[in-house]
Amino acid sequence: MLGTVVYIAACILAPLGWGLVTYAVTRAIEKRRPPTTPPKKPAMPELEYYL
Amino acid sequence: MFDISVGGQLVSMPLLAFAGLFIGFVAGMFGVGGGFILTPLLSLSFKIPMPIAVGSALCQKIGTSIISFLKHRQYQHGEVRVDFVMVGASIFGVDAGTRLLGVLADLGTFTNAHGRPVSIVTLTLEGIYAAMLLFAASMTINAARRGGRSTSGAPLPATPPLVRFGVPPYIALPEVGIPRVSVIVMAYIGFATGLLSGLLGIGGGVALLPVLIYGYGFSIKDAAGTGILLLFVTVIVGTLEHALRHNVDLRVALAILAGSSIGSQLGARTTARVSNQVLRVSFAVLLLVTVGAIGIDVVRSLS
């Protein structure tokens, strides 16, 4: 039972943690080195977030 | 040394990370999640059993969807009421999709004309994927033919079809300028989104965005900003459901997530150097190549 709970918690928390770390690192890099060119809009915004 | 056993198949973790790099590059370059290419990729290239491919892909999507959620909450586009109406039904949909996947997996195999066993769940999901990818490719080709004019510039019916659907109770969507929509219809759409997520291992956006744009008349910007919370909740619930059924291999999910984190940055930098039209055509080609690969696998299985 405990093993299943730990497994499920890991399946949700591990990628969540990775995503948060990636977001934090990306933001830190962007703050240190702001983009010199304006960010380009997604080529297909109608397909954006097709997860 | 870096090979792991996934559902009885030996899989290389560096290759998984490389696949994640590719998926992330696609996502960063084309502005899409890449999820509907990931599950077929895991099944076709790595021969990972489809239920584990679906569950692991959903687990990986938690990492990517939290980034989308954090990035776009600041933009304040879209209508959060849609998320709230749909999220409850989508949770039921995820459960239904996961159970349906389990039923298909339990059907086992059938024997083809040459006496080889063919997995029913793999064949069924490959058919659904091919249909969805063809739909996305046709949308992309149409957009490329229009020369990149935004959908919001195209003439829309006076009252979009789903807004006309008069089943009470109703709710107003003031952020997107829609006076009333049926809560029941919206809930069913949420259910369908969750069903696709639980069944196919995708976020559901591939179905939700066309419905918001063509069914409700949302602008592209508002459609893209709507549903992020819904999709984030959906992938978490989907991962939970699949984890309960031991369909999630965390090693697979994290290997892909590691690669996709880098790939998405590379893709985003590349997109600045390429015209929108070239991006649309490239994306359509990628989708059609994936459909072709699925088709070859289906024919090979049946023959």
Contacts between the chains, C-beta under 8 A, distances in Angstrom:
chain1	res1	chain2	res2	distance
A	4	B	244	7.8
A	7	B	243	6.4
A	7	B	250	7.9
A	8	B	240	6.2
A	8	B	243	4.5
A	8	B	244	6.8
A	10	B	250	5.9
A	11	B	59	5.3
A	11	B	239	5.5
A	11	B	240	7.6
A	11	B	243	4.4
A	11	B	248	4.7
A	11	B	250	5.7
A	11	B	253	7.5
A	12	B	59	7.9
A	12	B	62	6.5
A	12	B	236	6.0
A	12	B	239	5.8
A	12	B	240	6.5
A	12	B	243	7.6
A	14	B	250	6.1
A	14	B	253	7.7
A	14	B	254	6.2
A	15	B	59	5.7
A	15	B	60	6.2
A	15	B	61	7.9
A	15	B	62	4.1
A	15	B	63	3.8
A	15	B	239	8.0
A	15	B	253	6.0
A	15	B	254	6.9
A	15	B	257	5.7
A	16	B	62	5.3
A	16	B	63	6.8
A	16	B	66	5.8
A	18	B	63	4.8
A	18	B	254	6.9
A	18	B	257	5.4
A	18	B	258	7.6
A	18	B	261	7.3
A	19	B	62	6.7
A	19	B	63	3.7
A	19	B	64	6.6
A	19	B	65	7.6
A	19	B	66	3.9
A	19	B	67	5.1
A	19	B	257	7.7
A	20	B	66	6.3
A	20	B	70	7.9
A	22	B	63	7.2
A	22	B	67	6.1
A	22	B	261	4.8
A	23	B	66	7.1
A	23	B	67	4.9
A	23	B	70	5.2
A	23	B	71	7.3
A	26	B	67	7.9
A	26	B	265	7.4
A	37	B	272	6.6
A	39	B	272	7.9
A	40	B	271	5.9
A	40	B	272	4.8
A	42	B	30	7.5
A	42	B	31	2.7
A	42	B	271	7.8
A	43	B	30	6.2
A	43	B	31	6.0
A	43	B	271	6.6
A	43	B	276	4.6
A	43	B	279	3.5
A	43	B	280	5.9
A	43	B	283	7.3
A	44	B	30	6.3
A	44	B	31	5.8
A	44	B	32	6.9
A	44	B	140	6.4
A	44	B	143	6.6
A	44	B	279	7.1
A	44	B	280	6.2
A	44	B	283	6.5
A	45	B	31	6.6
A	45	B	150	7.5
A	45	B	220	4.7
A	45	B	221	6.9
A	45	B	224	5.6
A	46	B	139	7.1
A	46	B	143	6.8
A	46	B	150	7.9
A	46	B	151	5.4
A	46	B	209	6.4
A	46	B	210	7.9
A	46	B	213	6.3
A	46	B	220	4.9
A	46	B	223	7.2
A	46	B	224	7.8
A	47	B	30	7.3
A	47	B	31	6.8
A	47	B	32	4.9
A	47	B	136	6.8
A	47	B	139	7.2
A	47	B	140	7.0
A	47	B	206	7.8
A	47	B	209	6.9
A	47	B	283	7.7
A	48	B	31	5.0
A	48	B	32	6.6
A	48	B	209	7.6
A	48	B	224	4.4
A	49	B	32	7.6
A	49	B	33	6.3
A	49	B	68	6.3
A	49	B	203	7.3
A	49	B	205	4.4
A	49	B	209	6.9
A	49	B	224	5.8
A	49	B	227	7.0
A	49	B	228	6.4
A	49	B	231	6.7
A	50	B	32	4.3
A	50	B	33	5.2
A	50	B	35	7.2
A	50	B	36	6.6
A	50	B	136	7.1
A	50	B	202	8.0
A	50	B	203	7.5
A	50	B	205	4.7
A	50	B	206	4.4
A	50	B	209	6.8
A	51	B	33	3.6
A	51	B	35	4.7
A	51	B	61	5.8
A	51	B	64	7.0
A	51	B	65	6.0
A	51	B	68	7.6
A	51	B	202	6.2
A	51	B	203	2.3
A	51	B	204	6.9
A	51	B	205	4.7
A	51	B	206	7.7
A	51	B	231	5.5
A	51	B	235	7.1
